[in-house]
C-alpha cells in the first residue's frame, strides 16, 4: 500500500483512475446488456446457414449494403443489427427495398423462410445484435392485454394510433397499421427499430412487457369492432366524413322524395 | 283566438265531444290549431334541413336522457372491473368507467351512446346546411334578420353542446381536446392562467372539469337551445315561410301545404325517417370507440387525434399556424407589466381565435352588412336563386372554402397517409390555400353565377336549344330553339338585380367619406350584373317566335349573337 500512496500524486494517476472507471462501467454495461439480450437469444445457426446467407447477401443485398455488409452511401452498415432485423425487414417484404423513398414499404416477401433464416444467420455472424425471439415470448395468450394496452398507449399510440391503425410522420414517412402483423414481426420491430421507429430495448420495455403489448394488439385484432363497422379506426375524421356523405346524403334523398310531388 | 273569446254556445252530444269541449273551453286548443294548423309551409327539399336539425335534437334529448341514467360524471379514481378485457384492472376515472359500462355492460347502452353521438354530428351538420340554405337564398333579409341571429346563436350553442359532450367520457381523445382548450385559454395574456384555473378548478386536468362540463352539457346548454328553438319557431310562424318565386308565388303570399293535415303528417313521417336513418347508422357503424383510446392520461397522445368535425376547423387552424417564421420570429412577445412580464403567444391565439372571429362576426352581422350595401329596406318573402345574387353567393362560397381548407387541415395527417404524400407538403399547400382559396373561389363563383344568369336570360328570350338543325329553302341551316313554357320562364325572369349606387352629394354639395365607401362597395357588389329580362324584351322576342316556323326568325337572333 505504501507504493500506491506514494504514487497517488503521480501526473498519470488521474488517467489511470479514469481508465479504471471506464473499464468498470463499460464492463458492467456490457454484462447488463448481454443479460438483456440473452433472454431473447434462442435460434442457433449452423456454419452452413452463415455461408449460404453470405452468398444470398452478396447476390441480393450487397449492392447497397456493401460487401461484408459494412454499408455504403446508399444504405447503412448491418454489422450488429442482429438476426431479428433481417428477419423483420426481409420477412415483411420491406427488403430488398422496392424503391428509394421516405421509407421502405412492405411488399410481397421475396425469399423463402429458409433463405431469410440463412441471411439472418450471416448478418448475426457479423456482430452481436437482437436475435429472433423465441416462441414462448411470442405467445400472446400468456400476456396481460390491459397492461399491454397501457404500455401501447404510452409508447406506441402517438405514431401508430390508439387502435394501431397507423399514422403520419413527417416528410412522407409514416407509422404503418399493425393490424395483421405477426407476433414475431411486432416483437422484432420493437427490438430493432426499423425505418423511423425507435428501438425499445429490453432495458426500456422488458420482454414480458413486450409480450403484453403483443397480447393487447392481438386481442383488439381478434375482437373486431364491438360497435359495428369501424370506418378505418381513424377517429372523428372518418366519422365526420361518413355523416356528411352517407348520413346527410340519405337524408337529402328523403327530402327530395318527400317534396317531389310539387314543383 | 277568436273562438276562445266568442260566447260559448256549442253543446256537444257525444261523450268524446263533451270531454273535448270541456278541455278546449279551458285550454283554447282549437284557437291554436286554427292559427298554427293553417300555417302554410312551401314544399322544397332545401327547406327541410331545419327540420332535420330539430328532429336530430329530439333524438339527442331522448338518447341523452337514457345515458344520464347510467353515466357518472366523477373524476374519482377507480379500477375498471367491467367486461371489456383489454382494459380490465386499468386505473381510470369513474366517468370513463361508467362510459365503458354503458358501452359493454348496460343493455342497449352502446347503441344509445352511438345514436347520441351520430345524432350530434347530424344535428350540427343539418344546422350548418340549413344556415347555408338561408344564406344563399337571401332568407335572412328583412323581416328575418333577428331570426337569422337566433339561428347563429343556436349554431354556436350546438358547437358548445357538442364539445362539452365530446369531453364527458374522459377518454384519451377527449382529454387531448380539453388540453388544447386549456392551452388556448392559457395563451390569453394576463388573465389566461386564471381563466384556466377557474374552469378546471386548479391545474389541468384537476378533478372538477368533467362534472362542470356535464352540468353545462345536460342542463344549461340544452335549456338555452330549447328556448331559442321556441323563439326560432315562433318567429318562423310570425314571419311566415319564405318561398321561391313562381307563378302565383309572390312576395305577399305563401303557397304550400297547411300544417294540418298535410304538412304535419309529412313532418311527423320525416321525424321517423330521420330517427330511423340515425338508428340504422348507430346500429351498423361505430362512433367514438372510447375503449380504443383508453383512460385520459396527460402523457400519451394518439396519432389521428382530432375533434369532432364541427370543431375540426379550429384544430386545422392550429395545425396550419407556423410556429416560427424564419429562425427568429416566433410570434411570442414578452410584455412587461407592473407586476412582471407576461407572454403573448400569438402563435396560439391567432389560429385559435382569429378564423372563428372572422367567420362568426361576418355571419352574425351579414343581414345588416348586406342591407347597408343594397340600401334595401323592403320586406323579402321571395327567395333569391343563388345565381341571381352573384356577389353574395361568391362571398358565401369563399367563406365555405376558407372553412373547408381549415377543416381539411385538421385531417392533414390522414390526407398524408391515405394519399401517400408528405405531411409537410400538405401543410404548406393548405397554408397557401387558406389565403388564396377563398379569393379564387370568390372570383370563379361570381363568374359562374353571372354566366348562369346569362344562360337564363338567353333561355327566357330565345328558348331552349333543341339540337334540331333545319335547312331553310334557300339553303341556310339554322338550329330550332324551343320556347320555354310560361311557368319555367317566370322563374327565369322574376328576380331583382340591384344596380350600382353612385354616391350623391348632400345639401352642401359634399360627399361624405361613408358615402364614398358605400359607393365603392356598391360598385364591388353590383358592377357586373345581368339585367333580368324586361316585359318589353320578352314581347319583342315573342314576336319572333309565335305563328312562324320555329326557326324562321331565329336566325336573326342567332345572327345577332
HADDOCK unambig.tbl for C-alpha pairs under 7 A between the chains (distance, minus, plus):
assign (segid A and resid 145 and name CA) (segid B and resid 86 and name CA) 5.02 0.50 0.50
assign (segid A and resid 146 and name CA) (segid B and resid 86 and name CA) 4.35 0.50 0.50
assign (segid A and resid 146 and name CA) (segid B and resid 87 and name CA) 4.78 0.50 0.50
assign (segid A and resid 146 and name CA) (segid B and resid 88 and name CA) 6.00 0.50 0.50
assign (segid A and resid 146 and name CA) (segid B and resid 90 and name CA) 6.53 0.50 0.50
assign (segid A and resid 149 and name CA) (segid B and resid 86 and name CA) 6.58 0.50 0.50
assign (segid A and resid 153 and name CA) (segid B and resid 300 and name CA) 6.14 0.50 0.50
assign (segid A and resid 154 and name CA) (segid B and resid 300 and name CA) 4.98 0.50 0.50
assign (segid A and resid 157 and name CA) (segid B and resid 301 and name CA) 6.93 0.50 0.50
assign (segid A and resid 157 and name CA) (segid B and resid 302 and name CA) 4.71 0.50 0.50
assign (segid A and resid 157 and name CA) (segid B and resid 303 and name CA) 6.14 0.50 0.50
assign (segid A and resid 158 and name CA) (segid B and resid 300 and name CA) 6.75 0.50 0.50
assign (segid A and resid 158 and name CA) (segid B and resid 301 and name CA) 5.19 0.50 0.50
assign (segid A and resid 158 and name CA) (segid B and resid 302 and name CA) 4.09 0.50 0.50
assign (segid A and resid 158 and name CA) (segid B and resid 303 and name CA) 4.58 0.50 0.50
assign (segid A and resid 159 and name CA) (segid B and resid 302 and name CA) 6.85 0.50 0.50
assign (segid A and resid 159 and name CA) (segid B and resid 303 and name CA) 5.11 0.50 0.50
assign (segid A and resid 160 and name CA) (segid B and resid 303 and name CA) 6.19 0.50 0.50
assign (segid A and resid 161 and name CA) (segid B and resid 302 and name CA) 5.00 0.50 0.50
assign (segid A and resid 161 and name CA) (segid B and resid 303 and name CA) 4.29 0.50 0.50
assign (segid A and resid 161 and name CA) (segid B and resid 304 and name CA) 6.15 0.50 0.50
assign (segid A and resid 162 and name CA) (segid B and resid 292 and name CA) 5.98 0.50 0.50
assign (segid A and resid 162 and name CA) (segid B and resid 293 and name CA) 5.46 0.50 0.50
assign (segid A and resid 162 and name CA) (segid B and resid 302 and name CA) 5.31 0.50 0.50
assign (segid A and resid 162 and name CA) (segid B and resid 303 and name CA) 6.96 0.50 0.50
assign (segid A and resid 163 and name CA) (segid B and resid 292 and name CA) 5.45 0.50 0.50
assign (segid A and resid 167 and name CA) (segid B and resid 303 and name CA) 5.51 0.50 0.50
assign (segid A and resid 167 and name CA) (segid B and resid 304 and name CA) 6.45 0.50 0.50
assign (segid A and resid 167 and name CA) (segid B and resid 413 and name CA) 6.88 0.50 0.50
assign (segid A and resid 167 and name CA) (segid B and resid 417 and name CA) 6.71 0.50 0.50
assign (segid A and resid 168 and name CA) (segid B and resid 413 and name CA) 5.16 0.50 0.50
assign (segid A and resid 168 and name CA) (segid B and resid 414 and name CA) 6.85 0.50 0.50
assign (segid A and resid 168 and name CA) (segid B and resid 416 and name CA) 6.42 0.50 0.50
assign (segid A and resid 168 and name CA) (segid B and resid 417 and name CA) 5.57 0.50 0.50
assign (segid A and resid 168 and name CA) (segid B and resid 423 and name CA) 6.92 0.50 0.50
assign (segid A and resid 169 and name CA) (segid B and resid 423 and name CA) 6.95 0.50 0.50
assign (segid A and resid 170 and name CA) (segid B and resid 422 and name CA) 6.64 0.50 0.50
assign (segid A and resid 170 and name CA) (segid B and resid 423 and name CA) 5.57 0.50 0.50
assign (segid A and resid 170 and name CA) (segid B and resid 424 and name CA) 6.20 0.50 0.50
assign (segid A and resid 171 and name CA) (segid B and resid 422 and name CA) 4.59 0.50 0.50
assign (segid A and resid 171 and name CA) (segid B and resid 423 and name CA) 5.78 0.50 0.50
assign (segid A and resid 171 and name CA) (segid B and resid 424 and name CA) 5.66 0.50 0.50
assign (segid A and resid 172 and name CA) (segid B and resid 416 and name CA) 6.98 0.50 0.50
assign (segid A and resid 172 and name CA) (segid B and resid 420 and name CA) 6.87 0.50 0.50
assign (segid A and resid 172 and name CA) (segid B and resid 421 and name CA) 5.49 0.50 0.50
assign (segid A and resid 172 and name CA) (segid B and resid 422 and name CA) 3.64 0.50 0.50
assign (segid A and resid 172 and name CA) (segid B and resid 423 and name CA) 5.97 0.50 0.50
assign (segid A and resid 174 and name CA) (segid B and resid 417 and name CA) 6.83 0.50 0.50
assign (segid A and resid 216 and name CA) (segid B and resid 86 and name CA) 6.44 0.50 0.50
assign (segid A and resid 227 and name CA) (segid B and resid 110 and name CA) 6.98 0.50 0.50
assign (segid A and resid 227 and name CA) (segid B and resid 285 and name CA) 6.47 0.50 0.50
assign (segid A and resid 227 and name CA) (segid B and resid 286 and name CA) 4.40 0.50 0.50
assign (segid A and resid 228 and name CA) (segid B and resid 283 and name CA) 6.79 0.50 0.50
assign (segid A and resid 228 and name CA) (segid B and resid 284 and name CA) 4.80 0.50 0.50
assign (segid A and resid 228 and name CA) (segid B and resid 285 and name CA) 4.59 0.50 0.50
assign (segid A and resid 228 and name CA) (segid B and resid 286 and name CA) 4.84 0.50 0.50
assign (segid A and resid 229 and name CA) (segid B and resid 284 and name CA) 6.08 0.50 0.50
assign (segid A and resid 229 and name CA) (segid B and resid 285 and name CA) 4.56 0.50 0.50
assign (segid A and resid 229 and name CA) (segid B and resid 286 and name CA) 5.65 0.50 0.50
assign (segid A and resid 230 and name CA) (segid B and resid 285 and name CA) 6.31 0.50 0.50
assign (segid A and resid 230 and name CA) (segid B and resid 286 and name CA) 5.31 0.50 0.50
assign (segid A and resid 234 and name CA) (segid B and resid 304 and name CA) 6.23 0.50 0.50
assign (segid A and resid 235 and name CA) (segid B and resid 288 and name CA) 6.65 0.50 0.50
assign (segid A and resid 235 and name CA) (segid B and resid 304 and name CA) 6.53 0.50 0.50
assign (segid A and resid 235 and name CA) (segid B and resid 306 and name CA) 6.99 0.50 0.50
assign (segid A and resid 236 and name CA) (segid B and resid 306 and name CA) 5.96 0.50 0.50
assign (segid A and resid 236 and name CA) (segid B and resid 307 and name CA) 6.21 0.50 0.50
assign (segid A and resid 236 and name CA) (segid B and resid 308 and name CA) 5.13 0.50 0.50
assign (segid A and resid 236 and name CA) (segid B and resid 309 and name CA) 6.59 0.50 0.50
assign (segid A and resid 237 and name CA) (segid B and resid 306 and name CA) 6.88 0.50 0.50
assign (segid A and resid 237 and name CA) (segid B and resid 309 and name CA) 6.62 0.50 0.50
assign (segid A and resid 237 and name CA) (segid B and resid 411 and name CA) 6.55 0.50 0.50
assign (segid A and resid 239 and name CA) (segid B and resid 287 and name CA) 6.56 0.50 0.50
assign (segid A and resid 240 and name CA) (segid B and resid 308 and name CA) 6.79 0.50 0.50
assign (segid A and resid 240 and name CA) (segid B and resid 309 and name CA) 5.14 0.50 0.50
assign (segid A and resid 243 and name CA) (segid B and resid 121 and name CA) 6.76 0.50 0.50
assign (segid A and resid 243 and name CA) (segid B and resid 122 and name CA) 6.35 0.50 0.50
assign (segid A and resid 251 and name CA) (segid B and resid 274 and name CA) 6.96 0.50 0.50
assign (segid A and resid 255 and name CA) (segid B and resid 45 and name CA) 4.97 0.50 0.50
assign (segid A and resid 255 and name CA) (segid B and resid 48 and name CA) 6.62 0.50 0.50
assign (segid A and resid 256 and name CA) (segid B and resid 45 and name CA) 5.04 0.50 0.50
assign (segid A and resid 259 and name CA) (segid B and resid 43 and name CA) 5.71 0.50 0.50
assign (segid A and resid 259 and name CA) (segid B and resid 44 and name CA) 5.80 0.50 0.50
assign (segid A and resid 259 and name CA) (segid B and resid 45 and name CA) 5.73 0.50 0.50
assign (segid A and resid 262 and name CA) (segid B and resid 43 and name CA) 6.84 0.50 0.50
